[in-house]
């Protein structure tokens, strides 16, 4: 786990989620009559170091491995786990390449990058949209999300075009508005700044599709950049303390009491990994790797994350969950024309 380097801050929440899970399991008697012991090594936010750290844990005869924070580190760790035929739960490595290369001992607990694209399209279908325009930043993560959207659109029978890619330096999206034609919905994957520049372009052109989904729009930075122009934009919501998922209210209460702040997505990912692991260990009745692997392969455990990323809509300056129905905290509102918008009162 990254306890130093670029990922240390985000991975800190990941660590807290695991600590809370271990404390709760041990307070309830442990697993198979034994207390859970967390052994945490620092990879310094360097993927190559992650491989070495997991080799150390395997040499120390760790019973089960939980993956590190980040896809590159997870890919390296998964290689060590598979080589040693040790079960590993991947909670925070969303890149598709992790499981394309990983073998039979690595299990994904969190969301894949492609799942964000699938969620956006499924939400669009639920909102009655028929035609899509899919736009993605030209980077590995955004392309995977875009491909997930394209594949889901094809399965659901949408009239979707191929994914359009834009360079990271793009700030004027007018050429893409022209390409989109009369598409009812824009589904776009990129960074916060990209989403802000896209909305600025829409406002300048007076252009308003029936639906706008921008993956990063739930980030507080998006609202800071465009103010009330953020209203009615849809966005991916990885995790929210308000999620009505199994055990989430109890998790949020315990986490907040322990650390005086609500959990973020990394903490929920780690806690979910622990939840799935504990369920599999109890069903397997053993820490023997093949029995545990078989139990994980059949696992239907539910976690605080839910089954897929949620979709939120910016309403009155805050993201409100509008899809799926089981997690909904507000009804979706149409994306209005620019001349129909009204200034919100504080």
HELIX and SHEET records of a PDB file:
HELIX    1   1 UNK A    8  UNK A   27  1                                  20    
HELIX    2   2 UNK A   47  UNK A   59  1                                  13    
HELIX    3   3 UNK A   71  UNK A   84  1                                  14    
HELIX    4   4 UNK A   96  UNK A  101  1                                   6    
HELIX    5   5 UNK A  113  UNK A  126  1                                  14    
HELIX    6   6 UNK A  140  UNK A  155  1                                  16    
HELIX    7   7 UNK A  174  UNK A  180  1                                   7    
HELIX    8   8 UNK A  192  UNK A  205  1                                  14    
HELIX    9   9 UNK A  215  UNK A  218  5                                   4    
HELIX   10  10 UNK A  220  UNK A  226  1                                   7    
HELIX   11  11 UNK A  227  UNK A  230  5                                   4    
HELIX   12  12 UNK A  248  UNK A  259  1                                  12    
HELIX   13  13 UNK A  265  UNK A  284  1                                  20    
HELIX   14  14 UNK A  289  UNK A  297  1                                   9    
HELIX   15  15 UNK A  325  UNK A  327  5                                   3    
HELIX   16  16 UNK A  338  UNK A  340  5                                   3    
SHEET    1   A 3 UNK A  65  UNK A  66  0                                        
SHEET    2   A 3 UNK A  88  UNK A  90  1                                        
SHEET    3   A 3 UNK A 106  UNK A 108  1                                        
SHEET    1   B 3 UNK A 159  UNK A 160  0                                        
SHEET    2   B 3 UNK A 131  UNK A 137  1                                        
SHEET    3   B 3 UNK A 164  UNK A 166  1                                        
SHEET    1   C 4 UNK A 159  UNK A 160  0                                        
SHEET    2   C 4 UNK A 131  UNK A 137  1                                        
SHEET    3   C 4 UNK A 185  UNK A 189  1                                        
SHEET    4   C 4 UNK A 211  UNK A 214  1                                        
SHEET    1   D 3 UNK A 234  UNK A 237  0                                        
SHEET    2   D 3 UNK A 310  UNK A 315 -1                                        
SHEET    3   D 3 UNK A 318  UNK A 323 -1                                        
END                                                                             
